Structures are given as structure tokens and as C-alpha cells.
Amino acid sequence: MENKLTFGRLFFFLLVPAFTTGMGNGSVFGAAVMCALGRGGYGNWGGWGMEAYDPATFSGFVNWMMIVFGIAFSVISMLAMKKHGEIEAQRDNTAW
């Protein structure tokens, strides 16, 4: 039997639910780090446009943590599902 959990079949699962779950975890991590370490003044909160992705600002740090955690959770989910598909394919080859 073949592994039916390929990247092509998992793409939309990895793009939306897995990435947004990771982003949610990243926002909590970013906020917790800022609460523990403190943050800059309100004049340096991040702003709009590319200022929102400056990691030296509150908004930029949280945004980068959301992106990093989203990508990491998507990769972890993809690897777990790939391994699960391999195990299922191996199980289907047994002659019961």
C-alpha cells in the first residue's frame, strides 16, 4: 500500500489550521516574554507597514514569534502525518 498522506493532500491543512494554531501559540509566547521582560515605551509599539515586523518593537516581536511558531507547528504536523501515513500503509500490507 502507499502512503496517502502526501504533502499535496495535506497542503491546505498545513496552510490554515496548523499554521494558525502555531501563530496562536506564538502570540501567547511573545506576550508572555514581553510581560516577563518588559517592553518599550508606547511610542515604540511597532506601527504600520514594515514597522510592524521590526523585531525590536512589541508588535514586531510578537509578529515574528507568530510566523516562526506557525511555520514550526506546520512542519511538525507535516512530519507527524507523514509518519502516520507510513505506519498506516505498513499496517495495510499485513495479511490478516
C-alpha contacts under 8 A as a table, 3 or more apart, distances in Angstrom:
res1	aa1	res2	aa2	distance
1	M	89	A	5.19
1	M	90	Q	7.08
1	M	92	D	6.36
1	M	93	N	6.07
2	E	86	E	7.74
2	E	89	A	5.54
3	N	6	T	6.81
3	N	82	K	7.69
3	N	85	G	5.01
3	N	86	E	5.41
3	N	88	E	7.44
3	N	89	A	5.45
4	K	9	R	7.91
4	K	85	G	6.21
4	K	89	A	7.85
5	L	9	R	6.26
5	L	10	L	6.61
5	L	81	M	6.56
5	L	82	K	5.90
5	L	85	G	5.28
6	T	9	R	5.38
6	T	10	L	6.25
6	T	82	K	6.79
7	F	10	L	4.99
7	F	11	F	5.75
7	F	78	M	7.43
8	G	11	F	5.37
9	R	12	F	7.51
10	L	13	F	5.27
10	L	14	L	6.06
10	L	78	M	7.46
11	F	14	L	5.15
11	F	15	L	5.97
12	F	15	L	4.85
12	F	16	V	6.07
13	F	16	V	5.69
13	F	17	P	5.70
13	F	18	A	6.37
14	L	17	P	6.31
14	L	18	A	4.90
14	L	19	F	6.09
14	L	74	S	5.35
14	L	77	S	7.31
14	L	78	M	7.04
15	L	18	A	6.42
15	L	19	F	5.57
15	L	20	T	7.94
15	L	74	S	7.48
16	V	19	F	5.51
16	V	20	T	5.91
17	P	20	T	5.37
17	P	21	T	6.00
18	A	21	T	5.16
18	A	22	G	6.23
18	A	70	G	7.08
18	A	73	F	6.28
18	A	74	S	5.23
18	A	77	S	7.03
19	F	22	G	5.16
19	F	23	M	6.12
19	F	69	F	7.96
19	F	70	G	4.32
19	F	71	I	6.26
19	F	73	F	6.52
19	F	74	S	5.51
20	T	23	M	4.81
20	T	24	G	6.13
20	T	70	G	6.23
21	T	24	G	5.15
21	T	25	N	6.44
21	T	70	G	6.83
21	T	73	F	7.59
22	G	25	N	5.08
22	G	26	G	6.15
22	G	66	M	6.87
22	G	69	F	4.86
22	G	70	G	3.86
22	G	71	I	7.18
22	G	72	A	7.22
22	G	73	F	5.16
22	G	74	S	7.32
23	M	26	G	4.90
23	M	27	S	6.18
23	M	65	M	7.52
23	M	66	M	4.11
23	M	67	I	6.14
23	M	68	V	7.79
23	M	69	F	5.67
23	M	70	G	4.58
24	G	27	S	5.20
24	G	28	V	6.45
24	G	66	M	6.72
24	G	70	G	7.96
25	N	28	V	5.25
25	N	29	F	6.20
25	N	66	M	7.17
25	N	69	F	6.77
26	G	29	F	4.97
26	G	30	G	5.95
26	G	62	V	7.10
26	G	65	M	4.86
26	G	66	M	4.17
26	G	67	I	7.46
26	G	68	V	7.38
26	G	69	F	5.15
26	G	70	G	7.26
27	S	30	G	5.03
27	S	31	A	6.05
27	S	62	V	5.62
27	S	63	N	7.29
27	S	65	M	6.52
27	S	66	M	5.42
28	V	31	A	5.16
28	V	32	A	6.03
29	F	32	A	5.10
29	F	33	V	6.13
29	F	62	V	7.99
29	F	65	M	7.41
30	G	33	V	5.20
30	G	34	M	6.21
30	G	61	F	6.69
30	G	62	V	4.74
30	G	65	M	6.06
30	G	66	M	7.84
31	A	34	M	5.09
31	A	35	C	6.06
31	A	62	V	6.78
32	A	35	C	5.00
32	A	36	A	6.09
33	V	36	A	5.11
33	V	37	L	5.94
33	V	38	G	7.79
34	M	37	L	5.20
34	M	38	G	5.03
34	M	39	R	5.61
34	M	58	F	7.40
35	C	38	G	5.33
35	C	39	R	7.38
39	R	57	T	7.93
39	R	58	F	6.45
40	G	43	G	7.96
40	G	44	N	6.12
40	G	45	W	7.13
40	G	57	T	7.18
40	G	58	F	7.22
41	G	44	N	5.53
41	G	45	W	7.01
42	Y	45	W	5.40
44	N	47	G	7.67
44	N	57	T	6.07
44	N	58	F	7.52
45	W	57	T	5.51
45	W	58	F	5.17
45	W	59	S	5.85
46	G	51	E	5.33
46	G	52	A	4.74
46	G	53	Y	7.39
46	G	54	D	6.90
46	G	57	T	5.10
46	G	58	F	6.04
46	G	59	S	4.83
46	G	60	G	5.87
47	G	51	E	5.32
47	G	52	A	5.35
47	G	59	S	7.54
48	W	51	E	5.56
48	W	52	A	5.37
49	G	52	A	5.81
49	G	53	Y	7.86
50	M	53	Y	5.48
50	M	54	D	7.01
51	E	54	D	5.31
51	E	60	G	7.08
52	A	57	T	7.78
52	A	59	S	5.62
52	A	60	G	4.80
52	A	63	N	7.41
53	Y	59	S	7.08
53	Y	60	G	4.04
53	Y	61	F	7.18
53	Y	63	N	6.35
53	Y	64	W	6.74
54	D	57	T	5.86
54	D	59	S	7.75
54	D	60	G	4.54
54	D	61	F	6.91
55	P	58	F	7.41
55	P	59	S	7.74
55	P	60	G	4.48
55	P	61	F	4.27
55	P	62	V	7.89
55	P	64	W	6.77
56	A	60	G	6.65
56	A	61	F	6.41
57	T	60	G	5.16
57	T	61	F	5.96
58	F	61	F	5.33
58	F	62	V	6.32
59	S	62	V	5.32
59	S	63	N	6.05
60	G	63	N	5.02
60	G	64	W	6.09
61	F	64	W	5.24
61	F	65	M	6.19
62	V	65	M	5.07
62	V	66	M	6.14
63	N	66	M	5.07
63	N	67	I	6.32
64	W	67	I	5.08
64	W	68	V	6.08
65	M	68	V	5.13
65	M	69	F	5.89
66	M	69	F	5.28
66	M	70	G	5.89
67	I	70	G	5.08
67	I	71	I	6.21
68	V	71	I	5.31
68	V	72	A	6.09
69	F	72	A	4.99
69	F	73	F	5.94
70	G	73	F	5.30
70	G	74	S	6.15
71	I	74	S	5.11
71	I	75	V	6.21
72	A	75	V	5.19
72	A	76	I	6.15
73	F	76	I	5.04
73	F	77	S	5.99
74	S	77	S	5.08
74	S	78	M	6.04
75	V	78	M	5.03
75	V	79	L	6.18
76	I	79	L	5.24
76	I	80	A	6.14
77	S	80	A	5.11
77	S	81	M	6.07
78	M	81	M	5.22
78	M	82	K	6.02
79	L	82	K	5.06
79	L	83	K	6.19
80	A	83	K	5.21
80	A	84	H	6.10
81	M	84	H	4.84
81	M	85	G	6.04
82	K	85	G	5.10
82	K	86	E	6.31
83	K	86	E	5.02
83	K	87	I	6.27
84	H	87	I	5.14
84	H	88	E	6.16
85	G	88	E	5.04
85	G	89	A	6.03
86	E	89	A	5.08
86	E	90	Q	6.14
87	I	90	Q	5.07
87	I	91	R	6.10
88	E	91	R	4.98
88	E	92	D	6.21
89	A	92	D	5.18
89	A	93	N	6.62
90	Q	93	N	5.32
90	Q	94	T	7.16
91	R	94	T	5.71
92	D	95	A	7.99
